[in-house]
Every structure is written in structure tokens, then in C-alpha cells.
Amino acid sequence: MFVDSHAHIYSSQFAEDRDKVLEDCREAKVNKIYMPNIDDQSIDHMLEAELRYNSTCIPCMGLHPCSVDKGFEKKLYIIEDWLSKRSFAAVGEIGTDLFHDTTWFEQQKEAFNVQVKWALQYDLPIVIHCRNSLKETIAELKKQEEMPKGIFHCFTGTVEDAREIIEMGFYLGIGGVLTFKNGGLDKVVPEIPLDRIVLETDSPYLAPTPHRGKRNDPSYIPLIAKKLADLKNINIEEVAAQTTQNAENIFVEVEN
């Protein structure tokens, strides 16, 4: 069995065929999908997916850095309210982003630090987004009085970056980029211990080869697992077992 540790299956891009996608996941033996939240507008869609696919789709709660703007405090209030009244598997997707727009970077860091404190308060892991801002995000984490646990989602850094993250106690989310011809992870992943890796798709984004450029979905997890197994010269069953165990070690069980 496989786990997709990061997929936006509640996205409108799945509105027409979500049932079929979940059927494909079952056939591919992807039996759990963790759903990171984006902002105050995505919550209802995410929780609807949880309700409909209760044993498969597991919600997290957070404010994505690309959703941080001048009204971010109001959005954070809504996130905090949800964290206080029901259980979630993690606080996420949170972090920083210097790829899309740098306008609100200071506010992104503020929102990130606030949400890290909530994760510690509720004893939850965090799911970190840090596109083009890995060093800056690590610096923010090292300011914390207590280090949280969690995942660096969509890891694309160097071996040295991976070792630093692992030394901090975090796991690395490895997705479709691993299968890209010039993605660079083929040189990095062999140096990362399997017990610190979780598989992810980031659906509907970053589809693995041979689906690159098309809509991604969680049923493609075995393609990523196969590439990982090949690079580590182990069988795919070992990858499935260990990465599933890793996800279970990180995420908190959600009470319905």
C-alpha cells in the first residue's frame, strides 16, 4: 500500500471526475491521501472531500504562503478557529515562497511563525512549502524556541540541504520532480535515507513522467516509488512499506 502525503484532491480540477480518480487510486493501492489546505476559501471543499472519501482523504489545516496578502490576519483567524474545534493530521500547507511574488515575504514569514507556534501548541506536525526559499525557511525554523516536526514538501535541494533538514528532525517529501530528466533529484535521493522520505504528488501539479505537463493525480504515486526504488537499487515493495510507515510516524490520526 502507498500513501500520498500531499495532494489537493479537493481542487476544482477534479470536479468532473473525482470519483474516478479515487477509484484509480484504489487500483494503484494508494490507500491514503493527505490534503493540505490553501486558504479560507478551500476549507469547505477540503472537508467535503474528507466527508465523501472518509477513509482515504485526510485533511490538514493551514494558510499557504501564496495566500498571504494584506488581509492575512483575518485568514489566520479562521485557520486558528478550525484548529481549535476539531482534529487535523497536520498544520499545512505553510511556509514561504520567493518564486511567485516577493511583495508579501515579510508577512509570509510572520504567518509561518504564527502557524508553527499553533502546531507546537496542538502537538501537530507541519507541512512546509518553501519554493525558492529553502534557506530562508530553515532560518525561520531555527528561531523557534522548540523545533516542530514535519515535512519539507516538494524537496528539490542538494544533498547538503537534505542532511541539514534531516538533522533538524524533518522528513523530505519527494514527488514527480524525481522522474524529470533534468530534475536533479536522481543525484540526491540515493544519499537520503529511506526512513526520512515520504512520497507525494502535489496533485494536480507536477505530474511525473510520462504524464509531465498534464494534470497530476494520486494514482501516479507508484511511478514515483518505482523511480525511487530504481535509484536506491531496492524493490518497490520496500519503498511502499517504509514510506507508508514514515507517513504514519509523522501525521496525527484525525478523529471524526
DRENDO-1510 file (C-alpha; in Angstrom, 1 decimal, always signed):
<recs>
REC; n; res; u; v; w
REC; 1; MET; +0.0; +0.0; +0.0 .
REC; 2; PHE; +1.1; +3.6; -0.7 .
REC; 3; VAL; +0.4; +7.0; +0.9 .
REC; 4; ASP; +0.2; +10.3; -1.0 .
REC; 5; SER; +1.5; +12.7; +1.7 .
REC; 6; HIS; +0.5; +15.8; -0.3 .
REC; 7; ALA; -2.4; +16.2; -2.8 .
REC; 8; HIS; -5.0; +18.8; -3.4 .
REC; 9; ILE; -7.6; +16.3; -4.4 .
REC; 10; TYR; -10.4; +18.8; -3.4 .
REC; 11; SER; -9.2; +21.1; -6.2 .
REC; 12; SER; -11.8; +22.2; -8.8 .
REC; 13; GLN; -9.6; +20.5; -11.4 .
REC; 14; PHE; -11.0; +17.2; -10.1 .
REC; 15; ALA; -14.6; +18.4; -10.0 .
REC; 16; GLU; -15.7; +16.4; -13.0 .
REC; 17; ASP; -14.1; +13.0; -12.3 .
REC; 18; ARG; -13.0; +12.9; -8.6 .
REC; 19; ASP; -14.9; +9.6; -8.0 .
REC; 20; LYS; -13.0; +8.0; -11.0 .
REC; 21; VAL; -9.7; +9.4; -9.7 .
REC; 22; LEU; -10.3; +7.8; -6.3 .
REC; 23; GLU; -11.1; +4.5; -8.0 .
REC; 24; ASP; -7.8; +4.7; -9.8 .
REC; 25; CYS; -6.1; +5.3; -6.5 .
REC; 26; ARG; -7.6; +2.2; -5.0 .
REC; 27; GLU; -6.5; +0.1; -8.0 .
REC; 28; ALA; -3.0; +1.6; -7.7 .
REC; 29; LYS; -3.0; +0.7; -4.0 .
REC; 30; VAL; -2.8; +4.4; -2.8 .
REC; 31; ASN; -5.0; +4.0; +0.3 .
REC; 32; LYS; -4.4; +7.3; +2.0 .
REC; 33; ILE; -4.2; +10.9; +0.6 .
REC; 34; TYR; -3.3; +13.8; +2.9 .
REC; 35; MET; -4.8; +17.0; +1.9 .
REC; 36; PRO; -3.0; +20.3; +2.7 .
REC; 37; ASN; -5.2; +23.3; +3.0 .
REC; 38; ILE; -4.6; +26.5; +0.9 .
REC; 39; ASP; -6.7; +29.4; +2.4 .
REC; 40; ASP; -10.0; +30.2; +4.0 .
REC; 41; GLN; -11.8; +29.6; +0.7 .
REC; 42; SER; -10.5; +26.0; +0.2 .
REC; 43; ILE; -11.6; +24.7; +3.6 .
REC; 44; ASP; -15.2; +23.7; +2.7 .
REC; 45; HIS; -14.0; +21.9; -0.4 .
REC; 46; MET; -11.4; +20.0; +1.5 .
REC; 47; LEU; -13.8; +19.0; +4.3 .
REC; 48; GLU; -16.4; +17.9; +1.7 .
REC; 49; ALA; -13.7; +15.6; +0.2 .
REC; 50; GLU; -13.0; +14.2; +3.7 .
REC; 51; LEU; -16.7; +13.6; +4.3 .
REC; 52; ARG; -17.2; +11.8; +0.9 .
REC; 53; TYR; -14.0; +9.8; +1.0 .
REC; 54; ASN; -13.6; +9.5; +4.7 .
REC; 55; SER; -11.2; +6.5; +4.9 .
REC; 56; THR; -8.9; +7.9; +2.2 .
REC; 57; CYS; -8.8; +11.7; +2.2 .
REC; 58; ILE; -7.3; +13.2; +5.4 .
REC; 59; PRO; -7.4; +16.9; +6.0 .
REC; 60; CYS; -4.6; +19.3; +7.2 .
REC; 61; MET; -5.2; +22.9; +8.2 .
REC; 62; GLY; -3.0; +25.9; +7.3 .
REC; 63; LEU; -2.6; +29.1; +5.2 .
REC; 64; HIS; -0.4; +28.7; +2.1 .
REC; 65; PRO; +2.3; +31.4; +1.8 .
REC; 66; CYS; +0.9; +32.4; -1.7 .
REC; 67; SER; -2.4; +33.1; +0.0 .
REC; 68; VAL; -0.8; +35.6; +2.3 .
REC; 69; ASP; -1.7; +39.2; +1.5 .
REC; 70; LYS; -2.7; +42.4; +3.2 .
REC; 71; GLY; -5.7; +40.6; +4.8 .
REC; 72; PHE; -3.8; +37.6; +6.0 .
REC; 73; GLU; -4.6; +38.2; +9.7 .
REC; 74; LYS; -8.2; +37.5; +9.0 .
REC; 75; LYS; -7.4; +34.3; +7.2 .
REC; 76; LEU; -5.2; +33.2; +10.1 .
REC; 77; TYR; -8.1; +33.8; +12.5 .
REC; 78; ILE; -10.2; +31.4; +10.5 .
REC; 79; ILE; -7.4; +28.8; +10.4 .
REC; 80; GLU; -6.9; +29.1; +14.2 .
REC; 81; ASP; -10.6; +28.7; +14.8 .
REC; 82; TRP; -10.7; +25.4; +12.9 .
REC; 83; LEU; -7.6; +24.1; +14.7 .
REC; 84; SER; -9.3; +24.8; +18.0 .
REC; 85; LYS; -12.5; +23.0; +17.3 .
REC; 86; ARG; -11.6; +19.7; +15.5 .
REC; 87; SER; -8.6; +17.5; +14.8 .
REC; 88; PHE; -6.4; +17.6; +11.7 .
REC; 89; ALA; -3.5; +15.5; +10.6 .
REC; 90; ALA; -1.0; +18.4; +10.4 .
REC; 91; VAL; -0.7; +22.2; +10.2 .
REC; 92; GLY; -0.2; +22.9; +6.5 .
REC; 93; GLU; +0.5; +23.9; +3.9 .
REC; 94; ILE; +2.5; +26.7; +5.4 .
REC; 95; GLY; +5.9; +28.3; +4.7 .
REC; 96; THR; +7.4; +30.9; +2.4 .
REC; 97; ASP; +7.6; +31.5; -1.4 .
REC; 98; LEU; +10.1; +33.6; -3.3 .
REC; 99; PHE; +9.1; +32.2; -6.7 .
REC; 100; HIS; +5.8; +33.8; -7.5 .
REC; 101; ASP; +6.0; +37.2; -5.8 .
REC; 102; THR; +8.2; +38.8; -3.1 .
REC; 103; THR; +5.7; +41.6; -2.2 .
REC; 104; TRP; +4.4; +39.9; +1.0 .
REC; 105; PHE; +7.5; +38.0; +2.0 .
REC; 106; GLU; +7.8; +39.5; +5.5 .
REC; 107; GLN; +4.1; +38.8; +6.1 .
REC; 108; GLN; +4.7; +35.2; +4.9 .
REC; 109; LYS; +7.3; +34.8; +7.5 .
REC; 110; GLU; +5.0; +36.2; +10.2 .
REC; 111; ALA; +2.2; +33.9; +9.1 .
REC; 112; PHE; +4.6; +30.9; +9.1 .
REC; 113; ASN; +5.9; +31.6; +12.5 .
REC; 114; VAL; +2.4; +32.0; +14.0 .
REC; 115; GLN; +1.3; +28.7; +12.5 .
REC; 116; VAL; +4.4; +26.9; +13.7 .
REC; 117; LYS; +3.5; +28.0; +17.2 .
REC; 118; TRP; +0.0; +26.6; +16.7 .
REC; 119; ALA; +1.5; +23.3; +15.6 .
REC; 120; LEU; +3.5; +23.1; +18.8 .
REC; 121; GLN; +0.5; +24.1; +20.8 .
REC; 122; TYR; -1.7; +21.4; +19.4 .
REC; 123; ASP; +1.2; +18.9; +19.1 .
REC; 124; LEU; +0.8; +18.6; +15.3 .
REC; 125; PRO; +3.4; +18.2; +12.6 .
REC; 126; ILE; +3.8; +20.9; +9.9 .
REC; 127; VAL; +3.8; +20.6; +6.1 .
REC; 128; ILE; +6.3; +23.2; +4.7 .
REC; 129; HIS; +6.2; +24.9; +1.3 .
REC; 130; CYS; +9.5; +26.7; +0.5 .
REC; 131; ARG; +9.7; +27.3; -3.2 .
REC; 132; ASN; +12.9; +29.3; -3.9 .
REC; 133; SER; +13.1; +30.0; -0.2 .
REC; 134; LEU; +14.6; +26.9; +1.5 .
REC; 135; LYS; +17.4; +28.7; +3.3 .
REC; 136; GLU; +15.1; +31.5; +4.5 .
REC; 137; THR; +12.6; +28.9; +5.8 .
REC; 138; ILE; +15.2; +27.0; +7.6 .
REC; 139; ALA; +16.4; +30.2; +9.2 .
REC; 140; GLU; +12.9; +30.9; +10.5 .
REC; 141; LEU; +12.6; +27.4; +12.0 .
REC; 142; LYS; +15.9; +27.8; +13.8 .
REC; 143; LYS; +14.5; +30.9; +15.6 .
REC; 144; GLN; +11.8; +28.8; +17.3 .
REC; 145; GLU; +12.1; +28.1; +21.0 .
REC; 146; GLU; +11.1; +24.5; +20.2 .
REC; 147; MET; +11.7; +22.7; +16.9 .
REC; 148; PRO; +8.5; +21.3; +15.4 .
REC; 149; LYS; +8.3; +18.1; +13.4 .
REC; 150; GLY; +7.1; +17.6; +9.9 .
REC; 151; ILE; +7.8; +17.5; +6.2 .
REC; 152; PHE; +9.6; +19.7; +3.7 .
REC; 153; HIS; +7.2; +19.3; +0.9 .
REC; 154; CYS; +8.4; +19.1; -2.7 .
REC; 155; PHE; +12.0; +18.9; -1.7 .
REC; 156; THR; +14.4; +19.8; -4.6 .
REC; 157; GLY; +17.5; +20.8; -2.8 .
REC; 158; THR; +21.0; +19.5; -2.6 .
REC; 159; VAL; +22.4; +16.6; -0.5 .
REC; 160; GLU; +23.8; +19.1; +2.0 .
REC; 161; ASP; +20.3; +20.7; +2.2 .
REC; 162; ALA; +18.7; +17.3; +2.8 .
REC; 163; ARG; +21.2; +16.4; +5.5 .
REC; 164; GLU; +20.6; +19.7; +7.3 .
REC; 165; ILE; +16.8; +19.2; +7.2 .
REC; 166; ILE; +17.1; +15.6; +8.4 .
REC; 167; GLU; +19.4; +16.7; +11.3 .
REC; 168; MET; +16.6; +19.1; +12.3 .
REC; 169; GLY; +14.3; +16.1; +12.6 .
REC; 170; PHE; +12.2; +16.6; +9.4 .
REC; 171; TYR; +11.2; +14.3; +6.6 .
REC; 172; LEU; +11.5; +15.1; +2.9 .
REC; 173; GLY; +8.5; +15.0; +0.5 .
REC; 174; ILE; +9.6; +13.5; -2.8 .
REC; 175; GLY; +7.3; +13.8; -5.8 .
REC; 176; GLY; +7.2; +13.9; -9.6 .
REC; 177; VAL; +10.3; +16.0; -10.0 .
REC; 178; LEU; +12.2; +12.8; -9.2 .
REC; 179; THR; +11.2; +11.4; -12.6 .
REC; 180; PHE; +12.1; +14.5; -14.6 .
REC; 181; LYS; +15.1; +14.0; -16.9 .
REC; 182; ASN; +16.9; +17.2; -15.6 .
REC; 183; GLY; +15.2; +17.4; -12.2 .
REC; 184; GLY; +18.5; +16.8; -10.4 .
REC; 185; LEU; +17.0; +14.6; -7.6 .
REC; 186; ASP; +18.4; +11.5; -9.2 .
REC; 187; LYS; +21.8; +12.6; -7.8 .
REC; 188; VAL; +20.4; +13.5; -4.4 .
REC; 189; VAL; +17.9; +10.8; -3.4 .
REC; 190; PRO; +20.4; +7.9; -3.3 .
REC; 191; GLU; +22.1; +9.9; -0.4 .
REC; 192; ILE; +18.9; +10.3; +1.5 .
REC; 193; PRO; +17.9; +7.5; +4.0 .
REC; 194; LEU; +14.6; +5.9; +3.0 .
REC; 195; ASP; +13.3; +6.3; +6.6 .
REC; 196; ARG; +13.3; +10.1; +6.0 .
REC; 197; ILE; +11.3; +10.1; +2.8 .
REC; 198; VAL; +7.6; +10.4; +2.1 .
REC; 199; LEU; +6.0; +10.1; -1.3 .
REC; 200; GLU; +3.8; +12.9; -2.6 .
REC; 201; THR; +2.2; +14.1; -5.9 .
REC; 202; ASP; +1.2; +17.7; -5.1 .
REC; 203; SER; -1.8; +16.9; -7.4 .
REC; 204; PRO; -3.0; +18.5; -9.6 .
REC; 205; TYR; +0.5; +19.9; -10.1 .
REC; 206; LEU; +3.9; +18.4; -11.1 .
REC; 207; ALA; +2.8; +15.2; -12.8 .
REC; 208; PRO; +5.6; +12.6; -13.1 .
REC; 209; THR; +7.0; +11.3; -16.3 .
REC; 210; PRO; +5.3; +10.1; -18.6 .
REC; 211; HIS; +2.4; +12.4; -17.7 .
REC; 212; ARG; +4.5; +15.5; -17.3 .
REC; 213; GLY; +2.6; +18.7; -18.3 .
REC; 214; LYS; -0.8; +17.1; -17.7 .
REC; 215; ARG; -3.0; +17.0; -14.6 .
REC; 216; ASN; -1.4; +15.1; -11.8 .
REC; 217; ASP; -3.3; +12.7; -9.5 .
REC; 218; PRO; -2.5; +10.5; -6.5 .
REC; 219; SER; -2.8; +7.3; -8.6 .
REC; 220; TYR; +0.6; +8.2; -10.0 .
REC; 221; ILE; +2.4; +7.6; -6.7 .
REC; 222; PRO; +3.7; +4.2; -7.8 .
REC; 223; LEU; +5.6; +5.9; -10.7 .
REC; 224; ILE; +7.5; +8.0; -8.2 .
REC; 225; ALA; +8.0; +4.9; -6.0 .
REC; 226; LYS; +9.4; +2.9; -8.9 .
REC; 227; LYS; +11.9; +5.6; -9.7 .
REC; 228; LEU; +12.9; +5.8; -6.1 .
REC; 229; ALA; +13.3; +2.1; -5.9 .
REC; 230; ASP; +15.5; +2.0; -9.1 .
REC; 231; LEU; +17.7; +4.8; -7.8 .
REC; 232; LYS; +18.2; +3.0; -4.5 .
REC; 233; ASN; +18.5; -0.4; -6.0 .
REC; 234; ILE; +15.8; -1.9; -3.9 .
REC; 235; ASN; +12.4; -3.3; -4.7 .
REC; 236; ILE; +9.2; -1.2; -4.9 .
REC; 237; GLU; +7.6; -3.2; -2.0 .
REC; 238; GLU; +10.3; -1.9; +0.3 .
REC; 239; VAL; +9.7; +1.7; -0.8 .
REC; 240; ALA; +6.0; +1.3; -0.3 .
REC; 241; ALA; +6.3; -0.2; +3.2 .
REC; 242; GLN; +8.9; +2.3; +4.5 .
REC; 243; THR; +7.4; +5.4; +3.1 .
REC; 244; THR; +3.9; +4.4; +4.3 .
REC; 245; GLN; +5.4; +3.8; +7.8 .
REC; 246; ASN; +7.1; +7.2; +7.6 .
REC; 247; ALA; +3.8; +8.9; +6.8 .
REC; 248; GLU; +2.2; +7.1; +9.7 .
REC; 249; ASN; +5.0; +8.3; +12.0 .
REC; 250; ILE; +4.5; +11.9; +11.0 .
REC; 251; PHE; +0.8; +12.6; +10.7 .
REC; 252; VAL; -1.6; +12.6; +13.6 .
REC; 253; GLU; -4.7; +10.4; +13.4 .
REC; 254; VAL; -7.8; +12.5; +12.7 .
REC; 255; GLU; -10.8; +11.9; +14.9 .
REC; 256; ASN; -14.2; +12.2; +13.2 .
</recs>
